[in-house]
């Protein structure tokens, strides 16, 4: 990790990631304007959720591919995931 220019504070790569998240939010909502606190609580949180959702989606796809969980589609079209029944006892051990 690179430290910032002063050698204090968060690493430079973390600051650049935040810059990307802030500009990404502004690209989606060009009229957005907020305080430091609100940007931290809402904008960055939204971006973090987007990143994590992408990671979770990949993890779920891998687990489905490994036949550990199954995909179910509800009447409303919503996809849910659950442990394959025959594996439940094995995983709990």
Beta strands, then each sheet from edge to edge (+ up, - down):
strand 1: 69-73
strand 2: 79-83
sheet 1: 1+ 2-
end
